[in-house]
Every structure is written in structure tokens, then in C-alpha cells.
Amino acid sequence: MPEGSPASEEELPWERDRKRVAPRVPHLVLAWSLDEPERLGESIAVDRRLTVGRGGPLADDPAPRAVPVRFRPGEVRPCDPIDCSRIARVHLTAEPKDGGIRLRSLARAELRIDGRTETDGIAREGDVVELHNAAVFLVVSRPKTPAPFRGDPPVFSFGSADPFGIVGESEAAWALRESLAFAAGTSRHVLLFGESGAGKELAARALHGLSNRARRPLVSRSAATLPASLVDAELFGNAKNYPNAGMPERPGLLGEADGSTLFLDEIGELPESSQTHLLRVLDGGGEYTRLGESQSRASAFRLVAATNRDESALKHDVLARFTHRITVPGLANRREDVPLVLRALLARIAAENPSIASRFFERRRGVLAEAKIAPSFVVRLLRHRFSHHVRELDRLTWLAIGSAEDDYIGVTEAVDAELDDADSGGHAEITKDALEKAIAELGHRPTQLTKALGLKNRYVLHRLLKKHGLSEPRGGDG
């Protein structure tokens, strides 16, 4: 550049960053393995034609051998070769194709792509790839070079829960951790969005634990449990003998949270009048007045609120007090984490229930090891449309355990009826009118109703009747 000439805008950092787009590549993320369940979450980046098989490279490999990696912000760590006994030394080739992965089977074991048996097919993002009774993978898209974690990343073993109980190695899980760490380093109020069961309480505990308020206990309450007539008393507290003689003095949630964090779940359930009363205390000084008192108090608290409703449920001036607004992703936005969350749930169940542990878990050298899980259960969970996320996954896991007839966790009839995916039999399309018409014609005969409605089993009928508020069949078919 000639001396004295103005610098090009393209050389300024914000201009460079605006044009920089990190290339992405498809990954095969391990979701189930017959012999190596401890490797869940490891992935194969398919950025060129690769050979997928057991062990290290062979002289006659049709392409360079795939190397599983552990993929985290700022780090791609190569792992040991695949060592599953049911995967052939040269099992298949994988190569990028039309935004997905072209898979060619070179082994006898059946290859399925999203339930379809294939010898040469394309798996796209979100598809489930099965190597029959050997391994299950989920196709996801990831940056070729992951950006570093902004700040100090939490330290924990790959695939396990982080220090605050959040499980996940997906981009969405790590983006959440990054947002929480940034917000925790400030004193500003935080609003958490997310569907029921997505993990908003864990996120709130992480915010508190990462902050300089962690030395004080977190104060937590659901706004939905506050009686409408007592909301102000619960929040702000009351003076002694107010409103009735003999009433003890109460500090209220704001007083309890002085110097700490107040987690107010379901804040969208607060009446508008109570939301208005929060405005003054949410401003910088934290000033408020207890009921029955005239002097103001101040609480150096930080509010972390959560809601599963749209932001319109909050008054606009209350919403404006939340500097940080963080969405906690549901399982639909991080499907590759489902097997990891399932493993964490099962570990907790085993720790609390010795009889379940002895029946459904392997033991190696006398130590409790991995749960015995049928691959079909994982496949169906990966394709399930979750509405209550981790809470729903927990319920489905208990249902699978409770309805199991063998010593493994699989897709029983009861579980099948609850799963909402391409294999669920189309029962979601059956209306209440169609059900009532069938009952009018056939009576409450479960077998006949199941057959006439084209349902897979009586569990599906039970689910439909419950969904539409109709009475259950009584007795047999008569």
C-alpha cells in the first residue's frame, strides 16, 4: 500500500469477520455401540472419501482410514481405532456428497439409513445410520475447525456431565455453556427461555455457580406456586404483625437472596400487577419495601428468571430489565446428546435402585459397567419428537425399564405407543371424532377398536383415549 494512503476497510477486523464463514463438514456421531459403549459422542468427520472399519489401516484399504475424534470447542482430539467385533476390518466407505454422506457397504452386516436398508445411499443431516447389531450413528453438521471457547471452558470428562450437571457435547450444548459463562461474569439479570424439561433449572444453577455469588446458597422458587393474593408478601416479605397480629416477620425471597441469586422459575405466570411491582427492585439499587413497612430496603441480588412461554408473556418494561436472554436448547436442537443424556439418566437410576442395576447393567471385574440397551431403543429415541425433552426422556427410560420382559432396555409395546416418530404407526392423525365414532360402532372393546383404527397395539389406543379425554375400555372384548 502506498505510504499515506487510507487503509482498506477489508483490513479492519469487523470487516474480515463479517466475511469469514467457517466451512462445515458432515460427521457420523456414535450413538450406540455393541462393544464400545464408553465411546458415545465420538465422531468421524467425513471431509473426503474414507474407509470405515475395525482396527488400523490396511494395505488394501479403498481410501484413507477414518479416525474417530472427540470434538470440542477449539479442539479435535483423535481417538483409538474402532474396535467393535461386529464391524468388519473394511466395513464401508464414506464420502461427502450433496451436503450429506455417501455410504457404500462393503460388509455382510446390514446397513440402514433412516430405517431403509441400503448398499449404496446418501445419509443427510439428522439421519440415523445403523450397522446392524454393531453400531448406530447420527449424521450432524459441524465446523471443520471448531472455534475456541470464549473464556475458561469447564473441565470434565468427555461425554459426562459438566460440573453443573449439564450433559452434552453438541454445538448447542457448548454454545449454552459459553453463554452461561459470559452472563455469570456480570451482575446483570438473566432471562432463560426454553421448553418444559429442557434444563432451565440446571442452567440457572450454572449461572449461580459460575458467579461471584456462589458462596451464598441459591434461592429458588417457581412463580406458578405463588398464590395470587400472596405474591407480594412472598417476594418482598412482611413486617411483624402484618397484616394480622401474631404474623412473624418474613424477609421474603428478595431478602433471602441478598448477596446471592434468586431463581424465579415460570416468571411468565406472575400477574401483570406483580410484574409491575418488580420494576423498581430490578433497577440498579435493588430497592424494595416489605409489606407493612414504610422504609425502603435494598437487596444486592441477581435475578435469574425462566419461562417456557413467549417473551410477550412478560410486560415490556419488565422484559427490558433483563440484559441477558439465553435460550436453553431442547433435545431437538441437540439430538446427538440424547444417548449421552440417556446414559447419565441410567447411571443415576442404577445408583438409586440396586435391583435395576443387577438386572439391566453389565458387571466387569465386579464393578457396575454400562447398561444393556437394544440399538432399536436408541434409534427410536433419536427420531422421537420430544415435547418435554430431558424430563420426557427420563419418563420413557423408566417406562422401558418397567415394561421390559427381558434383561435389556428396549422398545416394548408400552414404549412404542409413546414414541412419536416415523415408526409410530400414524396414530397422531386419528381425531377425537374418529375415535368417538369407532366407540359408538364397536363399543369399548379394545382389541376390536385397535384393529378397526389401524393401530399397532392397545397401548397406542390407551394413549389416544387419554390424549382426547375419553374413557378407558372396561374389561375384555366380550
C-alpha positions in Angstrom: 0.0 0.0 0.0 1.4 3.4 -0.9 2.6 5.5 2.1 -0.1 7.8 3.3 -3.0 6.1 1.5 -6.1 5.2 3.6 -6.4 1.7 4.9 -8.8 -0.6 3.1 -12.0 -1.4 5.0 -11.4 -5.0 4.2 -8.4 -5.0 6.5 -10.4 -3.9 9.5 -11.3 -6.8 11.9 -15.0 -6.3 11.8 -15.0 -6.4 8.0 -12.8 -9.5 8.0 -15.0 -11.3 10.5 -18.2 -10.4 8.5 -16.9 -12.3 5.5 -15.4 -15.2 7.4 -17.7 -18.3 7.3 -16.3 -21.4 8.8 -16.7 -24.4 6.4 -18.7 -27.3 7.8 -18.4 -31.0 7.2 -20.8 -33.9 8.0 -20.0 -36.1 10.9 -21.0 -39.6 11.9 -21.6 -39.3 15.7 -21.5 -42.6 17.6 -24.9 -43.1 19.4 -24.7 -46.8 20.3 -22.0 -49.5 20.1 -22.2 -53.2 21.0 -18.7 -53.4 22.3 -17.6 -49.8 22.9 -20.5 -48.0 24.7 -18.0 -45.8 26.6 -17.2 -44.1 23.3 -20.6 -42.5 22.7 -20.3 -39.0 21.3 -17.1 -39.6 19.4 -17.4 -38.8 15.7 -16.0 -39.4 12.2 -15.5 -36.2 10.2 -16.3 -37.1 6.5 -14.4 -34.4 4.7 -13.1 -36.7 2.0 -13.5 -40.4 0.9 -12.7 -42.6 3.9 -12.7 -46.3 4.8 -14.7 -47.1 8.0 -13.7 -50.3 9.7 -12.3 -52.1 12.7 -8.6 -51.5 13.6 -5.9 -49.5 12.0 -5.1 -49.0 8.3 -4.7 -51.9 5.9 -2.6 -52.1 2.7 -5.7 -52.7 0.6 -8.0 -50.0 2.1 -10.0 -48.4 -0.7 -9.4 -45.0 0.9 -7.6 -43.5 3.9 -8.9 -45.0 7.2 -11.4 -42.9 9.2 -10.1 -41.8 12.6 -12.8 -41.2 15.3 -12.4 -37.9 17.1 -13.6 -36.1 20.2 -14.9 -32.8 19.0 -15.0 -29.8 21.4 -14.6 -26.0 21.1 -11.0 -25.3 19.9 -10.1 -29.0 20.0 -10.4 -32.0 17.7 -8.7 -34.9 19.5 -8.0 -38.1 17.6 -9.1 -41.4 19.3 -8.2 -45.0 19.1 -9.3 -47.1 16.1 -12.8 -48.7 16.1 -12.6 -52.0 18.0 -16.2 -53.4 17.7 -16.2 -57.2 17.0 -19.2 -57.0 14.6 -17.6 -54.3 12.4 -15.5 -55.7 9.6 -12.0 -54.6 9.0 -13.2 -52.9 5.9 -16.9 -52.2 6.6 -17.9 -49.3 4.3 -16.7 -46.2 2.6 -17.9 -42.8 3.4 -17.5 -39.6 1.3 -19.2 -36.2 1.2 -21.9 -36.0 -1.3 -24.5 -33.3 -2.0 -24.3 -31.9 1.6 -24.6 -35.4 3.1 -22.5 -38.6 3.3 -22.5 -41.3 0.6 -22.2 -44.6 2.3 -21.2 -47.8 0.4 -21.5 -51.1 2.3 -18.6 -53.5 1.8 -19.5 -56.0 4.6 -22.2 -58.6 5.2 -23.8 -56.7 8.1 -26.9 -54.8 7.0 -26.6 -51.0 6.5 -29.7 -48.9 7.3 -30.1 -45.2 6.6 -33.0 -43.8 8.5 -34.6 -47.2 8.6 -34.0 -48.0 4.9 -31.8 -51.0 4.0 -29.1 -49.7 1.6 -25.9 -50.9 0.0 -25.1 -47.5 -1.6 -27.0 -44.5 -0.3 -26.8 -40.9 1.0 -27.3 -40.1 4.6 -28.1 -36.5 5.3 -28.1 -34.3 8.5 -30.4 -35.8 11.1 -30.4 -39.3 9.5 -29.7 -42.3 11.7 -27.2 -44.8 10.3 -27.2 -48.3 11.6 -24.6 -51.1 11.2 -26.8 -54.0 12.2 -26.3 -55.0 15.8 -22.9 -53.3 15.7 -23.2 -49.5 15.9 -25.6 -46.6 15.5 -24.5 -43.2 14.2 -26.3 -39.9 13.8 -25.4 -37.6 11.0 -24.7 -34.0 12.1 -23.0 -31.0 10.5 -20.1 -29.4 12.3 -17.4 -26.7 11.6 -14.3 -28.2 10.1 -12.3 -26.2 12.6 -14.2 -25.5 15.9 -13.9 -22.0 17.3 -12.3 -21.8 20.7 -14.4 -21.4 23.9 -14.6 -17.8 24.8 -13.3 -17.7 28.4 -12.3 -20.6 30.6 -14.0 -23.8 29.4 -15.4 -26.1 32.1 -13.2 -29.2 32.8 -14.9 -32.6 32.8 -14.6 -36.0 31.1 -15.8 -36.3 27.5 -19.5 -37.4 27.3 -20.1 -37.0 31.1 -21.9 -34.2 33.0 -20.1 -30.9 33.4 -19.6 -29.5 37.0 -23.2 -28.2 36.9 -24.9 -31.3 35.7 -25.3 -30.3 32.0 -24.7 -33.3 29.7 -23.8 -32.8 26.1 -21.0 -32.5 23.5 -23.1 -30.9 20.8 -22.5 -27.4 19.4 -25.7 -26.3 21.1 -24.7 -27.6 24.5 -21.3 -25.9 24.3 -22.9 -22.7 23.0 -25.1 -22.8 26.1 -22.2 -23.2 28.4 -20.4 -20.3 26.7 -23.5 -18.0 27.1 -23.9 -19.0 30.7 -20.2 -18.4 31.5 -20.4 -14.9 29.9 -23.6 -13.9 31.7 -22.3 -15.3 35.0 -19.4 -13.0 34.9 -21.6 -9.9 35.0 -24.1 -8.7 37.7 -26.9 -8.2 35.2 -30.3 -10.0 35.4 -30.8 -13.0 33.2 -33.9 -14.4 31.5 -33.8 -18.1 30.4 -36.1 -19.3 27.7 -36.8 -22.9 26.9 -39.5 -25.6 26.6 -40.5 -27.6 29.7 -37.9 -30.2 30.6 -35.1 -28.6 28.6 -33.0 -27.9 31.6 -33.6 -24.3 32.6 -33.0 -25.1 36.3 -29.6 -26.6 35.6 -28.7 -23.5 33.6 -29.8 -21.3 36.5 -27.6 -23.3 38.9 -24.7 -23.0 36.5 -25.2 -19.2 36.3 -25.1 -19.0 40.1 -22.2 -21.4 40.5 -20.1 -19.6 38.0 -20.7 -16.2 39.5 -19.0 -14.5 42.4 -22.2 -15.1 44.4 -21.6 -18.9 44.5 -20.5 -18.7 48.2 -24.1 -18.0 49.2 -27.0 -20.5 48.7 -29.1 -20.2 45.6 -32.7 -19.1 46.4 -35.2 -20.8 44.1 -38.9 -20.6 43.7 -41.5 -21.3 41.0 -43.7 -18.3 40.3 -46.5 -20.7 39.4 -46.7 -21.8 43.1 -47.1 -18.3 44.5 -50.8 -17.7 45.5 -52.1 -14.7 43.6 -53.1 -12.9 46.8 -49.7 -13.5 48.4 -47.3 -12.8 45.6 -46.0 -9.5 47.0 -45.7 -11.0 50.5 -43.7 -13.9 49.2 -41.4 -11.7 47.1 -40.9 -8.7 49.3 -41.6 -10.1 52.8 -43.7 -8.5 55.6 -43.2 -6.7 58.9 -44.0 -8.4 62.1 -47.8 -8.5 63.0 -48.6 -7.5 59.4 -51.3 -7.9 58.1 -52.5 -9.8 61.2 -51.4 -9.8 64.8 -49.1 -12.7 65.5 -47.7 -12.8 62.0 -44.0 -13.3 62.1 -41.5 -11.1 60.3 -40.5 -12.6 56.9 -37.6 -11.4 54.7 -39.3 -12.5 51.5 -37.4 -14.1 48.6 -35.6 -10.8 47.9 -34.3 -10.6 51.4 -33.2 -14.2 51.4 -31.4 -13.7 48.1 -29.4 -10.6 49.3 -25.8 -11.1 48.1 -26.9 -14.2 46.1 -29.0 -15.3 43.2 -32.8 -15.6 43.1 -34.0 -18.2 40.6 -37.7 -17.4 39.8 -39.0 -20.1 37.5 -42.1 -19.7 35.3 -42.0 -15.9 35.7 -44.5 -15.6 32.9 -47.1 -16.9 35.4 -46.8 -13.8 37.5 -49.8 -11.5 37.3 -49.1 -8.2 35.5 -49.6 -6.2 38.7 -46.9 -8.2 40.4 -44.6 -7.8 37.4 -45.0 -4.1 37.7 -44.0 -4.2 41.4 -40.7 -5.8 40.3 -39.6 -2.9 38.2 -38.1 -0.8 41.0 -36.2 -3.6 42.6 -34.8 -4.8 39.2 -33.2 -1.4 38.7 -29.7 -0.8 39.8 -30.2 -0.1 43.5 -32.4 -3.2 44.2 -34.7 -1.1 46.4 -38.0 -2.6 47.7 -40.3 -2.2 50.6 -41.7 -5.0 52.8 -45.4 -5.1 53.4 -46.3 -3.2 56.5 -43.2 -1.1 56.5 -42.6 2.4 55.2 -38.8 2.5 54.9 -37.1 1.1 51.8 -34.6 -1.8 51.9 -32.1 -2.8 49.3 -31.1 -6.3 48.2 -27.9 -6.9 46.3 -29.4 -9.9 44.5 -29.3 -11.0 40.9 -32.5 -12.3 39.3 -32.3 -15.3 37.0 -35.8 -15.9 35.7 -37.1 -18.7 33.4 -40.1 -19.2 31.3 -41.4 -21.7 28.7 -43.7 -19.1 27.3 -43.1 -16.4 24.6 -41.5 -13.2 25.8 -44.8 -11.5 25.2 -46.0 -13.1 28.5 -43.8 -10.5 30.3 -44.6 -6.8 30.4 -42.3 -5.0 28.0 -40.8 -2.9 30.8 -40.0 -6.0 32.9 -38.5 -7.7 29.9 -36.3 -4.7 29.3 -34.7 -5.2 32.7 -33.2 -8.5 31.6 -29.9 -7.7 29.9 -29.0 -11.3 29.1 -31.6 -13.5 27.4 -30.5 -17.1 26.9 -32.4 -19.9 25.2 -31.8 -23.4 26.7 -31.9 -25.8 23.7 -34.3 -28.7 23.7 -33.3 -32.2 22.6 -34.5 -31.5 19.0 -31.6 -29.0 18.7 -29.0 -31.4 20.0 -30.1 -34.9 19.1 -26.5 -36.2 19.3 -26.7 -35.6 23.0 -29.7 -37.9 23.5 -27.5 -41.1 24.0 -25.3 -39.2 26.5 -28.2 -37.9 28.5 -29.7 -41.4 28.4 -26.5 -42.9 29.8 -26.4 -40.3 32.6 -30.1 -41.0 33.5 -29.4 -44.7 33.6 -26.4 -44.3 35.8 -28.4 -42.3 38.3 -31.2 -44.9 38.2 -28.7 -47.7 38.8 -27.1 -45.9 41.7 -30.5 -45.4 43.4 -32.0 -48.8 42.6 -29.7 -51.9 43.1 -32.3 -54.3 41.8 -32.5 -52.5 38.5 -28.7 -52.3 38.3 -28.3 -56.0 38.9 -30.8 -56.8 36.1 -30.1 -54.3 33.4 -26.4 -53.5 33.8 -23.2 -55.3 32.9 -20.6 -56.0 35.6 -16.9 -56.1 34.7 -14.4 -57.3 37.3 -17.2 -56.9 39.9 -17.8 -53.2 39.0 -21.0 -51.9 37.6 -20.5 -51.1 33.9 -22.8 -50.0 31.0 -26.5 -50.6 30.7 -27.7 -53.3 28.3 -29.6 -51.3 25.7 -31.1 -52.6 22.5 -30.0 -50.5 19.5 -33.6 -50.1 18.4 -34.4 -48.1 21.6 -31.6 -45.6 20.8 -32.7 -45.4 17.1 -36.2 -44.6 18.1 -35.2 -42.0 20.7 -33.0 -40.3 18.1 -36.1 -39.9 15.8 -38.6 -39.1 18.5 -40.2 -35.7 18.6 -39.7 -34.6 22.2 -42.1 -32.2 23.8 -40.8 -32.3 27.3 -37.1 -33.1 26.5 -34.9 -34.5 29.3 -37.9 -34.9 31.6 -39.7 -36.9 28.9 -36.6 -38.9 28.1 -36.4 -39.8 31.8 -40.1 -41.0 31.7 -39.5 -43.0 28.6 -36.5 -44.7 30.2 -38.5 -45.6 33.3 -41.3 -46.9 31.0 -38.8 -49.1 29.1 -37.4 -50.5 32.4 -40.8 -51.1 33.9 -42.3 -52.8 30.9 -39.2 -54.9 30.0 -39.7 -58.6 29.8 -36.0 -59.4 29.4 -32.8 -58.2 30.9 -32.2 -55.4 28.4 -33.8 -52.0 27.8 -35.6 -51.9 24.5 -38.8 -50.9 22.6 -41.6 -52.6 24.4 -45.3 -52.2 23.3 -45.7 -49.5 26.0 -42.7 -47.6 24.8 -43.7 -48.0 21.2 -47.0 -46.4 21.9 -45.3 -43.3 23.4 -42.7 -42.7 20.7 -43.7 -40.1 18.1 -41.6 -40.7 15.0 -41.8 -42.3 11.6 -42.3 -45.8 13.1 -45.2 -44.8 15.4 -48.0 -46.0 13.1 -49.6 -42.7 12.1 -51.9 -42.6 15.2 -51.3 -38.9 15.6 -53.6 -38.3 12.6 -56.6 -40.0 14.3 -59.0 -37.3 15.5 -61.3 -37.4 18.6 -64.4 -37.5 16.3 -63.0 -40.7 14.6 -62.4 -42.3 18.0 -65.9 -41.4 19.2 -67.4 -42.8 16.0 -65.5 -46.1 16.4 -66.5 -46.4 20.0 -70.1 -45.8 19.1 -70.0 -48.6 16.5 -67.9 -51.1 18.4 -68.3 -50.2 22.0 -65.4 -50.2 24.5 -63.8 -53.4 23.1 -60.0 -52.6 23.0 -59.0 -55.4 20.6 -61.7 -54.5 18.1 -61.1 -50.8 18.4 -57.3 -51.2 17.9 -57.9 -53.3 14.7 -60.5 -51.0 13.3 -58.5 -47.9 13.8 -55.3 -49.5 12.3 -53.3 -49.1 15.5 -50.3 -51.1 16.3 -51.4 -52.3 19.7 -53.6 -51.5 22.7 -51.0 -49.2 24.3 -51.5 -46.8 21.3 -55.3 -46.9 21.8 -54.8 -46.1 25.5 -52.6 -43.1 24.6 -55.1 -41.8 22.1 -58.0 -42.1 24.6 -56.0 -40.3 27.2 -55.0 -37.6 24.8 -58.6 -36.9 23.8 -60.1 -37.2 27.3 -62.2 -40.3 26.5 -62.9 -43.1 29.0 -60.8 -46.2 29.0 -62.1 -49.6 27.8 -63.6 -51.6 30.6 -62.7 -55.3 30.8 -62.1 -57.5 27.7 -63.7 -57.6 24.3 -66.6 -59.7 25.5 
